[in-house]
Amino acid sequence: QVQLAESGGGLVQAGGSLRLSCAASESIFSFVIMGWYRQAPGKQRELVANIRSTGSTNYADSVQGRFTISRDNAKNTVYLQMDSLKPEDTAVYYCNAQRVNYHYWGQGTQVTVST
């Protein structure tokens, strides 16, 4: 059973930064895509950013230029560097790992951005 362990969430003021980490229980080379999603209260879960095994990245328009996704293959870890945070970034952030026919999810980490 694949396990994804998120860390790094917390409370930060608007304009601040946080770095989220997602540590996988097995080699991240085995996943086609890894990424981060978020879900705010009363809203649907949405894609924030993902990174393919090739290294190519994709970002939601709302975070483009502010967030950076990266991976450390040796540590089986994916990171999300979040800069210039806004109150509307407040949500539970979930790590996601995809194989051809299955998605794996972490338990989520809360990010709260205050005004």
Secondary structure, DSSP 8 states (H G I E B T S, - for coil): ---EEEE--EEEETT--EEEEEEESS-GGG-SEEEEEEE-TTS--EEEEEEETTS-EEE-TTTTTTEEEEEEGGGTEEEEEE-S--GGG-EEEEEEEEETTEEEE---EEEEEE-
